[in-house]
Amino acid sequence: MKKALILTAIFLLNIVQLQAQCSMCRAVVQNNADNLGQGLNNGILYLMGFPYIIIIVVGTILFRKRQKDQQLELN
């Protein structure tokens, strides 16, 4: 529990820096060619997909393990 609180505090203290990065990316994209904006959008979608993939894989593993444990209990 302590670790979670410490990590949350660190994240909240750094949130101002995180928001600054978003405006910097926006300024760079606005000042450059359209290809950079398309590349940035593709990168965002690429990074956004990984948490969902991880959740699906872990969920599938846990689901199969739970089914296997229930079948062993029935036998």
N, CA, C and O atoms as a Maestro MAE file, in Angstrom:
{
 s_m_m2io_version
 :::
 2.0.0
}

f_m_ct {
 s_m_title
 :::
 protein
 m_atom[300] {
  # First column is atom index #
  i_m_mmod_type
  r_m_x_coord
  r_m_y_coord
  r_m_z_coord
  i_m_residue_number
  s_m_chain_name
  s_m_pdb_residue_name
  s_m_pdb_atom_name
  i_m_atomic_number
  :::
  1 25 0.824 -1.190 0.000 1 A "MET " " N  " 7
  2 3 0.000 0.000 0.000 1 A "MET " " CA " 6
  3 2 0.870 1.256 0.000 1 A "MET " " C  " 6
  4 15 0.561 2.243 -0.667 1 A "MET " " O  " 8
  5 25 1.969 1.197 0.766 2 A "LYS " " N  " 7
  6 3 2.859 2.350 0.827 2 A "LYS " " CA " 6
  7 2 3.480 2.638 -0.536 2 A "LYS " " C  " 6
  8 15 3.613 3.791 -0.946 2 A "LYS " " O  " 8
  9 25 3.854 1.568 -1.227 3 A "LYS " " N  " 7
  10 3 4.475 1.744 -2.537 3 A "LYS " " CA " 6
  11 2 3.505 2.397 -3.514 3 A "LYS " " C  " 6
  12 15 3.896 3.261 -4.299 3 A "LYS " " O  " 8
  13 25 2.251 1.987 -3.468 4 A "ALA " " N  " 7
  14 3 1.249 2.559 -4.362 4 A "ALA " " CA " 6
  15 2 1.063 4.049 -4.075 4 A "ALA " " C  " 6
  16 15 0.942 4.851 -5.001 4 A "ALA " " O  " 8
  17 25 1.040 4.415 -2.802 5 A "LEU " " N  " 7
  18 3 0.900 5.827 -2.439 5 A "LEU " " CA " 6
  19 2 2.109 6.644 -2.882 5 A "LEU " " C  " 6
  20 15 1.964 7.772 -3.354 5 A "LEU " " O  " 8
  21 25 3.291 6.075 -2.729 6 A "ILE " " N  " 7
  22 3 4.507 6.773 -3.134 6 A "ILE " " CA " 6
  23 2 4.518 6.965 -4.651 6 A "ILE " " C  " 6
  24 15 4.843 8.048 -5.138 6 A "ILE " " O  " 8
  25 25 4.162 5.914 -5.396 7 A "LEU " " N  " 7
  26 3 4.126 6.023 -6.853 7 A "LEU " " CA " 6
  27 2 3.086 7.040 -7.310 7 A "LEU " " C  " 6
  28 15 3.322 7.791 -8.257 7 A "LEU " " O  " 8
  29 25 1.950 7.063 -6.646 8 A "THR " " N  " 7
  30 3 0.911 8.032 -6.990 8 A "THR " " CA " 6
  31 2 1.394 9.453 -6.722 8 A "THR " " C  " 6
  32 15 1.158 10.354 -7.527 8 A "THR " " O  " 8
  33 25 2.062 9.653 -5.606 9 A "ALA " " N  " 7
  34 3 2.581 10.979 -5.275 9 A "ALA " " CA " 6
  35 2 3.617 11.431 -6.295 9 A "ALA " " C  " 6
  36 15 3.614 12.587 -6.720 9 A "ALA " " O  " 8
  37 25 4.501 10.523 -6.688 10 A "ILE " " N  " 7
  38 3 5.518 10.861 -7.692 10 A "ILE " " CA " 6
  39 2 4.849 11.230 -9.008 10 A "ILE " " C  " 6
  40 15 5.235 12.202 -9.658 10 A "ILE " " O  " 8
  41 25 3.850 10.454 -9.396 11 A "PHE " " N  " 7
  42 3 3.138 10.742 -10.639 11 A "PHE " " CA " 6
  43 2 2.467 12.108 -10.579 11 A "PHE " " C  " 6
  44 15 2.549 12.881 -11.533 11 A "PHE " " O  " 8
  45 25 1.805 12.410 -9.469 12 A "LEU " " N  " 7
  46 3 1.107 13.684 -9.351 12 A "LEU " " CA " 6
  47 2 2.069 14.861 -9.332 12 A "LEU " " C  " 6
  48 15 1.740 15.940 -9.823 12 A "LEU " " O  " 8
  49 25 3.246 14.662 -8.772 13 A "LEU " " N  " 7
  50 3 4.233 15.736 -8.761 13 A "LEU " " CA " 6
  51 2 4.795 15.994 -10.155 13 A "LEU " " C  " 6
  52 15 5.203 17.114 -10.461 13 A "LEU " " O  " 8
  53 25 4.817 14.977 -10.991 14 A "ASN " " N  " 7
  54 3 5.366 15.114 -12.342 14 A "ASN " " CA " 6
  55 2 4.305 15.418 -13.386 14 A "ASN " " C  " 6
  56 15 4.639 15.533 -14.566 14 A "ASN " " O  " 8
  57 25 3.055 15.552 -13.006 15 A "ILE " " N  " 7
  58 3 1.991 15.732 -13.992 15 A "ILE " " CA " 6
  59 2 2.126 17.043 -14.753 15 A "ILE " " C  " 6
  60 15 1.714 17.127 -15.910 15 A "ILE " " O  " 8
  61 25 2.692 18.062 -14.127 16 A "VAL " " N  " 7
  62 3 2.888 19.339 -14.811 16 A "VAL " " CA " 6
  63 2 3.874 19.144 -15.969 16 A "VAL " " C  " 6
  64 15 3.679 19.693 -17.053 16 A "VAL " " O  " 8
  65 25 4.918 18.368 -15.736 17 A "GLN " " N  " 7
  66 3 5.887 18.108 -16.795 17 A "GLN " " CA " 6
  67 2 5.257 17.281 -17.905 17 A "GLN " " C  " 6
  68 15 5.563 17.489 -19.079 17 A "GLN " " O  " 8
  69 25 4.388 16.354 -17.554 18 A "LEU " " N  " 7
  70 3 3.744 15.526 -18.566 18 A "LEU " " CA " 6
  71 2 2.840 16.362 -19.457 18 A "LEU " " C  " 6
  72 15 2.810 16.155 -20.670 18 A "LEU " " O  " 8
  73 25 2.112 17.289 -18.885 19 A "GLN " " N  " 7
  74 3 1.236 18.140 -19.672 19 A "GLN " " CA " 6
  75 2 2.045 19.080 -20.563 19 A "GLN " " C  " 6
  76 15 1.598 19.425 -21.657 19 A "GLN " " O  " 8
  77 25 3.207 19.493 -20.120 20 A "ALA " " N  " 7
  78 3 4.052 20.366 -20.936 20 A "ALA " " CA " 6
  79 2 4.509 19.643 -22.190 20 A "ALA " " C  " 6
  80 15 4.630 20.263 -23.247 20 A "ALA " " O  " 8
  81 25 4.761 18.363 -22.097 21 A "GLN " " N  " 7
  82 3 5.208 17.606 -23.257 21 A "GLN " " CA " 6
  83 2 4.128 17.569 -24.329 21 A "GLN " " C  " 6
  84 15 4.442 17.626 -25.518 21 A "GLN " " O  " 8
  85 25 2.882 17.477 -23.940 22 A "CYS " " N  " 7
  86 3 1.800 17.439 -24.919 22 A "CYS " " CA " 6
  87 2 1.760 18.723 -25.739 22 A "CYS " " C  " 6
  88 15 1.594 18.676 -26.958 22 A "CYS " " O  " 8
  89 25 1.911 19.859 -25.087 23 A "SER " " N  " 7
  90 3 1.872 21.126 -25.825 23 A "SER " " CA " 6
  91 2 3.103 21.280 -26.704 23 A "SER " " C  " 6
  92 15 3.030 21.907 -27.761 23 A "SER " " O  " 8
  93 25 4.223 20.722 -26.289 24 A "MET " " N  " 7
  94 3 5.423 20.790 -27.113 24 A "MET " " CA " 6
  95 2 5.250 19.969 -28.383 24 A "MET " " C  " 6
  96 15 5.634 20.410 -29.467 24 A "MET " " O  " 8
  97 25 4.676 18.782 -28.254 25 A "CYS " " N  " 7
  98 3 4.417 17.949 -29.433 25 A "CYS " " CA " 6
  99 2 3.460 18.659 -30.378 25 A "CYS " " C  " 6
  100 15 3.641 18.636 -31.596 25 A "CYS " " O  " 8
  101 25 2.458 19.277 -29.817 26 A "ARG " " N  " 7
  102 3 1.469 19.990 -30.640 26 A "ARG " " CA " 6
  103 2 2.136 21.116 -31.420 26 A "ARG " " C  " 6
  104 15 1.861 21.297 -32.606 26 A "ARG " " O  " 8
  105 25 2.998 21.864 -30.769 27 A "ALA " " N  " 7
  106 3 3.684 22.972 -31.437 27 A "ALA " " CA " 6
  107 2 4.590 22.464 -32.553 27 A "ALA " " C  " 6
  108 15 4.665 23.077 -33.618 27 A "ALA " " O  " 8
  109 25 5.279 21.350 -32.317 28 A "VAL " " N  " 7
  110 3 6.167 20.790 -33.333 28 A "VAL " " CA " 6
  111 2 5.362 20.338 -34.539 28 A "VAL " " C  " 6
  112 15 5.757 20.585 -35.679 28 A "VAL " " O  " 8
  113 25 4.236 19.679 -34.296 29 A "VAL " " N  " 7
  114 3 3.409 19.174 -35.388 29 A "VAL " " CA " 6
  115 2 2.823 20.322 -36.188 29 A "VAL " " C  " 6
  116 15 2.747 20.235 -37.414 29 A "VAL " " O  " 8
  117 25 2.411 21.381 -35.538 30 A "GLN " " N  " 7
  118 3 1.814 22.512 -36.240 30 A "GLN " " CA " 6
  119 2 2.828 23.233 -37.120 30 A "GLN " " C  " 6
  120 15 2.469 23.796 -38.154 30 A "GLN " " O  " 8
  121 25 4.082 23.217 -36.713 31 A "ASN " " N  " 7
  122 3 5.105 23.943 -37.456 31 A "ASN " " CA " 6
  123 2 5.792 23.114 -38.531 31 A "ASN " " C  " 6
  124 15 6.580 23.663 -39.301 31 A "ASN " " O  " 8
  125 25 5.529 21.836 -38.613 32 A "ASN " " N  " 7
  126 3 6.206 20.974 -39.582 32 A "ASN " " CA " 6
  127 2 5.234 20.440 -40.624 32 A "ASN " " C  " 6
  128 15 4.045 20.761 -40.625 32 A "ASN " " O  " 8
  129 25 5.774 19.621 -41.501 33 A "ALA " " N  " 7
  130 3 4.990 19.079 -42.617 33 A "ALA " " CA " 6
  131 2 3.926 18.103 -42.115 33 A "ALA " " C  " 6
  132 15 3.961 17.653 -40.969 33 A "ALA " " O  " 8
  133 25 2.982 17.790 -43.001 34 A "ASP " " N  " 7
  134 3 1.880 16.896 -42.651 34 A "ASP " " CA " 6
  135 2 2.341 15.482 -42.359 34 A "ASP " " C  " 6
  136 15 1.684 14.778 -41.593 34 A "ASP " " O  " 8
  137 25 3.448 15.040 -42.942 35 A "ASN " " N  " 7
  138 3 3.932 13.681 -42.699 35 A "ASN " " CA " 6
  139 2 4.276 13.459 -41.231 35 A "ASN " " C  " 6
  140 15 4.065 12.372 -40.694 35 A "ASN " " O  " 8
  141 25 4.799 14.480 -40.596 36 A "LEU " " N  " 7
  142 3 5.149 14.354 -39.186 36 A "LEU " " CA " 6
  143 2 3.895 14.150 -38.341 36 A "LEU " " C  " 6
  144 15 3.893 13.342 -37.412 36 A "LEU " " O  " 8
  145 25 2.843 14.875 -38.658 37 A "GLY " " N  " 7
  146 3 1.587 14.716 -37.916 37 A "GLY " " CA " 6
  147 2 1.009 13.334 -38.086 37 A "GLY " " C  " 6
  148 15 0.518 12.749 -37.120 37 A "GLY " " O  " 8
  149 25 1.055 12.794 -39.299 38 A "GLN " " N  " 7
  150 3 0.540 11.447 -39.542 38 A "GLN " " CA " 6
  151 2 1.382 10.414 -38.795 38 A "GLN " " C  " 6
  152 15 0.846 9.459 -38.235 38 A "GLN " " O  " 8
  153 25 2.700 10.609 -38.790 39 A "GLY " " N  " 7
  154 3 3.582 9.699 -38.054 39 A "GLY " " CA " 6
  155 2 3.318 9.749 -36.558 39 A "GLY " " C  " 6
  156 15 3.327 8.721 -35.882 39 A "GLY " " O  " 8
  157 25 3.087 10.940 -36.052 40 A "LEU " " N  " 7
  158 3 2.788 11.092 -34.626 40 A "LEU " " CA " 6
  159 2 1.474 10.409 -34.275 40 A "LEU " " C  " 6
  160 15 1.378 9.744 -33.243 40 A "LEU " " O  " 8
  161 25 0.463 10.566 -35.120 41 A "ASN " " N  " 7
  162 3 -0.818 9.902 -34.881 41 A "ASN " " CA " 6
  163 2 -0.676 8.385 -34.912 41 A "ASN " " C  " 6
  164 15 -1.268 7.689 -34.087 41 A "ASN " " O  " 8
  165 25 0.104 7.871 -35.856 42 A "ASN " " N  " 7
  166 3 0.326 6.426 -35.920 42 A "ASN " " CA " 6
  167 2 1.061 5.930 -34.677 42 A "ASN " " C  " 6
  168 15 0.751 4.857 -34.159 42 A "ASN " " O  " 8
  169 25 2.024 6.702 -34.201 43 A "GLY " " N  " 7
  170 3 2.749 6.326 -32.992 43 A "GLY " " CA " 6
  171 2 1.846 6.296 -31.773 43 A "GLY " " C  " 6
  172 15 1.975 5.412 -30.926 43 A "GLY " " O  " 8
  173 25 0.944 7.241 -31.678 44 A "ILE " " N  " 7
  174 3 0.003 7.278 -30.557 44 A "ILE " " CA " 6
  175 2 -0.896 6.041 -30.587 44 A "ILE " " C  " 6
  176 15 -1.128 5.411 -29.554 44 A "ILE " " O  " 8
  177 25 -1.397 5.700 -31.764 45 A "LEU " " N  " 7
  178 3 -2.248 4.510 -31.881 45 A "LEU " " CA " 6
  179 2 -1.467 3.243 -31.563 45 A "LEU " " C  " 6
  180 15 -1.995 2.328 -30.931 45 A "LEU " " O  " 8
  181 25 -0.229 3.187 -31.991 46 A "TYR " " N  " 7
  182 3 0.631 2.037 -31.722 46 A "TYR " " CA " 6
  183 2 0.833 1.865 -30.218 46 A "TYR " " C  " 6
  184 15 0.686 0.761 -29.694 46 A "TYR " " O  " 8
  185 25 1.165 2.943 -29.530 47 A "LEU " " N  " 7
  186 3 1.379 2.883 -28.085 47 A "LEU " " CA " 6
  187 2 0.088 2.624 -27.315 47 A "LEU " " C  " 6
  188 15 0.107 1.999 -26.255 47 A "LEU " " O  " 8
  189 25 -1.030 3.104 -27.848 48 A "MET " " N  " 7
  190 3 -2.315 2.921 -27.184 48 A "MET " " CA " 6
  191 2 -2.766 1.456 -27.229 48 A "MET " " C  " 6
  192 15 -3.500 1.011 -26.347 48 A "MET " " O  " 8
  193 25 -2.337 0.712 -28.239 49 A "GLY " " N  " 7
  194 3 -2.781 -0.669 -28.390 49 A "GLY " " CA " 6
  195 2 -2.144 -1.638 -27.423 49 A "GLY " " C  " 6
  196 15 -2.766 -2.642 -27.075 49 A "GLY " " O  " 8
  197 25 -0.922 -1.378 -26.970 50 A "PHE " " N  " 7
  198 3 -0.215 -2.334 -26.133 50 A "PHE " " CA " 6
  199 2 -0.883 -2.623 -24.784 50 A "PHE " " C  " 6
  200 15 -0.924 -3.786 -24.384 50 A "PHE " " O  " 8
  201 25 -1.400 -1.637 -24.072 51 A "PRO " " N  " 7
  202 3 -2.076 -1.978 -22.818 51 A "PRO " " CA " 6
  203 2 -3.262 -2.920 -23.032 51 A "PRO " " C  " 6
  204 15 -3.507 -3.810 -22.217 51 A "PRO " " O  " 8
  205 25 -3.993 -2.723 -24.126 52 A "TYR " " N  " 7
  206 3 -5.124 -3.605 -24.408 52 A "TYR " " CA " 6
  207 2 -4.649 -5.012 -24.735 52 A "TYR " " C  " 6
  208 15 -5.262 -5.991 -24.309 52 A "TYR " " O  " 8
  209 25 -3.573 -5.118 -25.482 53 A "ILE " " N  " 7
  210 3 -3.022 -6.440 -25.799 53 A "ILE " " CA " 6
  211 2 -2.576 -7.153 -24.536 53 A "ILE " " C  " 6
  212 15 -2.838 -8.344 -24.368 53 A "ILE " " O  " 8
  213 25 -1.906 -6.437 -23.649 54 A "ILE " " N  " 7
  214 3 -1.441 -7.033 -22.393 54 A "ILE " " CA " 6
  215 2 -2.624 -7.491 -21.548 54 A "ILE " " C  " 6
  216 15 -2.595 -8.587 -20.988 54 A "ILE " " O  " 8
  217 25 -3.661 -6.668 -21.449 55 A "ILE " " N  " 7
  218 3 -4.842 -7.036 -20.670 55 A "ILE " " CA " 6
  219 2 -5.509 -8.272 -21.250 55 A "ILE " " C  " 6
  220 15 -5.932 -9.153 -20.501 55 A "ILE " " O  " 8
  221 25 -5.609 -8.354 -22.573 56 A "ILE " " N  " 7
  222 3 -6.238 -9.518 -23.207 56 A "ILE " " CA " 6
  223 2 -5.420 -10.778 -22.950 56 A "ILE " " C  " 6
  224 15 -5.987 -11.825 -22.637 56 A "ILE " " O  " 8
  225 25 -4.103 -10.694 -23.079 57 A "VAL " " N  " 7
  226 3 -3.246 -11.870 -22.872 57 A "VAL " " CA " 6
  227 2 -3.317 -12.333 -21.426 57 A "VAL " " C  " 6
  228 15 -3.500 -13.522 -21.168 57 A "VAL " " O  " 8
  229 25 -3.175 -11.420 -20.487 58 A "VAL " " N  " 7
  230 3 -3.224 -11.791 -19.061 58 A "VAL " " CA " 6
  231 2 -4.609 -12.332 -18.707 58 A "VAL " " C  " 6
  232 15 -4.720 -13.320 -17.982 58 A "VAL " " O  " 8
  233 25 -5.659 -11.694 -19.211 59 A "GLY " " N  " 7
  234 3 -7.015 -12.175 -18.948 59 A "GLY " " CA " 6
  235 2 -7.239 -13.567 -19.492 59 A "GLY " " C  " 6
  236 15 -7.871 -14.394 -18.835 59 A "GLY " " O  " 8
  237 25 -6.730 -13.843 -20.689 60 A "THR " " N  " 7
  238 3 -6.874 -15.172 -21.274 60 A "THR " " CA " 6
  239 2 -6.138 -16.218 -20.453 60 A "THR " " C  " 6
  240 15 -6.660 -17.306 -20.213 60 A "THR " " O  " 8
  241 25 -4.927 -15.891 -20.022 61 A "ILE " " N  " 7
  242 3 -4.160 -16.828 -19.196 61 A "ILE " " CA " 6
  243 2 -4.883 -17.110 -17.887 61 A "ILE " " C  " 6
  244 15 -4.990 -18.265 -17.475 61 A "ILE " " O  " 8
  245 25 -5.380 -16.062 -17.229 62 A "LEU " " N  " 7
  246 3 -6.086 -16.259 -15.962 62 A "LEU " " CA " 6
  247 2 -7.389 -17.037 -16.162 62 A "LEU " " C  " 6
  248 15 -7.740 -17.877 -15.334 62 A "LEU " " O  " 8
  249 25 -8.098 -16.765 -17.242 63 A "PHE " " N  " 7
  250 3 -9.340 -17.474 -17.534 63 A "PHE " " CA " 6
  251 2 -9.088 -18.965 -17.742 63 A "PHE " " C  " 6
  252 15 -9.813 -19.802 -17.204 63 A "PHE " " O  " 8
  253 25 -8.065 -19.292 -18.518 64 A "ARG " " N  " 7
  254 3 -7.739 -20.703 -18.768 64 A "ARG " " CA " 6
  255 2 -7.272 -21.398 -17.496 64 A "ARG " " C  " 6
  256 15 -7.619 -22.553 -17.254 64 A "ARG " " O  " 8
  257 25 -6.484 -20.695 -16.682 65 A "LYS " " N  " 7
  258 3 -6.024 -21.280 -15.418 65 A "LYS " " CA " 6
  259 2 -7.209 -21.556 -14.496 65 A "LYS " " C  " 6
  260 15 -7.275 -22.597 -13.843 65 A "LYS " " O  " 8
  261 25 -8.130 -20.617 -14.456 66 A "ARG " " N  " 7
  262 3 -9.302 -20.793 -13.594 66 A "ARG " " CA " 6
  263 2 -10.168 -21.961 -14.069 66 A "ARG " " C  " 6
  264 15 -10.664 -22.738 -13.252 66 A "ARG " " O  " 8
  265 25 -10.348 -22.085 -15.366 67 A "GLN " " N  " 7
  266 3 -11.113 -23.216 -15.900 67 A "GLN " " CA " 6
  267 2 -10.425 -24.537 -15.586 67 A "GLN " " C  " 6
  268 15 -11.084 -25.516 -15.234 67 A "GLN " " O  " 8
  269 25 -9.111 -24.567 -15.713 68 A "LYS " " N  " 7
  270 3 -8.359 -25.789 -15.433 68 A "LYS " " CA " 6
  271 2 -8.480 -26.168 -13.961 68 A "LYS " " C  " 6
  272 15 -8.644 -27.343 -13.634 68 A "LYS " " O  " 8
  273 25 -8.398 -25.170 -13.063 69 A "ASP " " N  " 7
  274 3 -8.528 -25.429 -11.625 69 A "ASP " " CA " 6
  275 2 -9.935 -25.950 -11.298 69 A "ASP " " C  " 6
  276 15 -10.080 -26.844 -10.464 69 A "ASP " " O  " 8
  277 25 -10.965 -25.404 -11.943 70 A "GLN " " N  " 7
  278 3 -12.319 -25.866 -11.687 70 A "GLN " " CA " 6
  279 2 -12.530 -27.289 -12.178 70 A "GLN " " C  " 6
  280 15 -13.246 -28.058 -11.537 70 A "GLN " " O  " 8
  281 25 -11.926 -27.654 -13.298 71 A "GLN " " N  " 7
  282 3 -12.038 -29.017 -13.806 71 A "GLN " " CA " 6
  283 2 -11.334 -30.001 -12.888 71 A "GLN " " C  " 6
  284 15 -11.798 -31.127 -12.712 71 A "GLN " " O  " 8
  285 25 -10.213 -29.587 -12.300 72 A "LEU " " N  " 7
  286 3 -9.500 -30.458 -11.369 72 A "LEU " " CA " 6
  287 2 -10.308 -30.674 -10.096 72 A "LEU " " C  " 6
  288 15 -10.268 -31.758 -9.514 72 A "LEU " " O  " 8
  289 25 -11.038 -29.657 -9.660 73 A "GLU " " N  " 7
  290 3 -11.877 -29.780 -8.463 73 A "GLU " " CA " 6
  291 2 -13.035 -30.747 -8.704 73 A "GLU " " C  " 6
  292 15 -13.441 -31.460 -7.786 73 A "GLU " " O  " 8
  293 25 -13.571 -30.781 -9.918 74 A "LEU " " N  " 7
  294 3 -14.685 -31.652 -10.229 74 A "LEU " " CA " 6
  295 2 -14.259 -33.119 -10.304 74 A "LEU " " C  " 6
  296 15 -15.058 -34.018 -10.041 74 A "LEU " " O  " 8
  297 25 -13.015 -33.351 -10.659 75 A "ASN " " N  " 7
  298 3 -12.527 -34.751 -10.767 75 A "ASN " " CA " 6
  299 2 -12.079 -35.237 -9.477 75 A "ASN " " C  " 6
  300 15 -11.638 -36.381 -9.367 75 A "ASN " " O  " 8
  :::
 }
 m_bond[299] {
  # First column is bond index #
  i_m_from
  i_m_to
  i_m_order
  :::
  1 1 2 1
  2 2 3 1
  3 3 4 2
  4 3 5 1
  5 5 6 1
  6 6 7 1
  7 7 8 2
  8 7 9 1
  9 9 10 1
  10 10 11 1
  11 11 12 2
  12 11 13 1
  13 13 14 1
  14 14 15 1
  15 15 16 2
  16 15 17 1
  17 17 18 1
  18 18 19 1
  19 19 20 2
  20 19 21 1
  21 21 22 1
  22 22 23 1
  23 23 24 2
  24 23 25 1
  25 25 26 1
  26 26 27 1
  27 27 28 2
  28 27 29 1
  29 29 30 1
  30 30 31 1
  31 31 32 2
  32 31 33 1
  33 33 34 1
  34 34 35 1
  35 35 36 2
  36 35 37 1
  37 37 38 1
  38 38 39 1
  39 39 40 2
  40 39 41 1
  41 41 42 1
  42 42 43 1
  43 43 44 2
  44 43 45 1
  45 45 46 1
  46 46 47 1
  47 47 48 2
  48 47 49 1
  49 49 50 1
  50 50 51 1
  51 51 52 2
  52 51 53 1
  53 53 54 1
  54 54 55 1
  55 55 56 2
  56 55 57 1
  57 57 58 1
  58 58 59 1
  59 59 60 2
  60 59 61 1
  61 61 62 1
  62 62 63 1
  63 63 64 2
  64 63 65 1
  65 65 66 1
  66 66 67 1
  67 67 68 2
  68 67 69 1
  69 69 70 1
  70 70 71 1
  71 71 72 2
  72 71 73 1
  73 73 74 1
  74 74 75 1
  75 75 76 2
  76 75 77 1
  77 77 78 1
  78 78 79 1
  79 79 80 2
  80 79 81 1
  81 81 82 1
  82 82 83 1
  83 83 84 2
  84 83 85 1
  85 85 86 1
  86 86 87 1
  87 87 88 2
  88 87 89 1
  89 89 90 1
  90 90 91 1
  91 91 92 2
  92 91 93 1
  93 93 94 1
  94 94 95 1
  95 95 96 2
  96 95 97 1
  97 97 98 1
  98 98 99 1
  99 99 100 2
  100 99 101 1
  101 101 102 1
  102 102 103 1
  103 103 104 2
  104 103 105 1
  105 105 106 1
  106 106 107 1
  107 107 108 2
  108 107 109 1
  109 109 110 1
  110 110 111 1
  111 111 112 2
  112 111 113 1
  113 113 114 1
  114 114 115 1
  115 115 116 2
  116 115 117 1
  117 117 118 1
  118 118 119 1
  119 119 120 2
  120 119 121 1
  121 121 122 1
  122 122 123 1
  123 123 124 2
  124 123 125 1
  125 125 126 1
  126 126 127 1
  127 127 128 2
  128 127 129 1
  129 129 130 1
  130 130 131 1
  131 131 132 2
  132 131 133 1
  133 133 134 1
  134 134 135 1
  135 135 136 2
  136 135 137 1
  137 137 138 1
  138 138 139 1
  139 139 140 2
  140 139 141 1
  141 141 142 1
  142 142 143 1
  143 143 144 2
  144 143 145 1
  145 145 146 1
  146 146 147 1
  147 147 148 2
  148 147 149 1
  149 149 150 1
  150 150 151 1
  151 151 152 2
  152 151 153 1
  153 153 154 1
  154 154 155 1
  155 155 156 2
  156 155 157 1
  157 157 158 1
  158 158 159 1
  159 159 160 2
  160 159 161 1
  161 161 162 1
  162 162 163 1
  163 163 164 2
  164 163 165 1
  165 165 166 1
  166 166 167 1
  167 167 168 2
  168 167 169 1
  169 169 170 1
  170 170 171 1
  171 171 172 2
  172 171 173 1
  173 173 174 1
  174 174 175 1
  175 175 176 2
  176 175 177 1
  177 177 178 1
  178 178 179 1
  179 179 180 2
  180 179 181 1
  181 181 182 1
  182 182 183 1
  183 183 184 2
  184 183 185 1
  185 185 186 1
  186 186 187 1
  187 187 188 2
  188 187 189 1
  189 189 190 1
  190 190 191 1
  191 191 192 2
  192 191 193 1
  193 193 194 1
  194 194 195 1
  195 195 196 2
  196 195 197 1
  197 197 198 1
  198 198 199 1
  199 199 200 2
  200 199 201 1
  201 201 202 1
  202 202 203 1
  203 203 204 2
  204 203 205 1
  205 205 206 1
  206 206 207 1
  207 207 208 2
  208 207 209 1
  209 209 210 1
  210 210 211 1
  211 211 212 2
  212 211 213 1
  213 213 214 1
  214 214 215 1
  215 215 216 2
  216 215 217 1
  217 217 218 1
  218 218 219 1
  219 219 220 2
  220 219 221 1
  221 221 222 1
  222 222 223 1
  223 223 224 2
  224 223 225 1
  225 225 226 1
  226 226 227 1
  227 227 228 2
  228 227 229 1
  229 229 230 1
  230 230 231 1
  231 231 232 2
  232 231 233 1
  233 233 234 1
  234 234 235 1
  235 235 236 2
  236 235 237 1
  237 237 238 1
  238 238 239 1
  239 239 240 2
  240 239 241 1
  241 241 242 1
  242 242 243 1
  243 243 244 2
  244 243 245 1
  245 245 246 1
  246 246 247 1
  247 247 248 2
  248 247 249 1
  249 249 250 1
  250 250 251 1
  251 251 252 2
  252 251 253 1
  253 253 254 1
  254 254 255 1
  255 255 256 2
  256 255 257 1
  257 257 258 1
  258 258 259 1
  259 259 260 2
  260 259 261 1
  261 261 262 1
  262 262 263 1
  263 263 264 2
  264 263 265 1
  265 265 266 1
  266 266 267 1
  267 267 268 2
  268 267 269 1
  269 269 270 1
  270 270 271 1
  271 271 272 2
  272 271 273 1
  273 273 274 1
  274 274 275 1
  275 275 276 2
  276 275 277 1
  277 277 278 1
  278 278 279 1
  279 279 280 2
  280 279 281 1
  281 281 282 1
  282 282 283 1
  283 283 284 2
  284 283 285 1
  285 285 286 1
  286 286 287 1
  287 287 288 2
  288 287 289 1
  289 289 290 1
  290 290 291 1
  291 291 292 2
  292 291 293 1
  293 293 294 1
  294 294 295 1
  295 295 296 2
  296 295 297 1
  297 297 298 1
  298 298 299 1
  299 299 300 2
  :::
 }
}
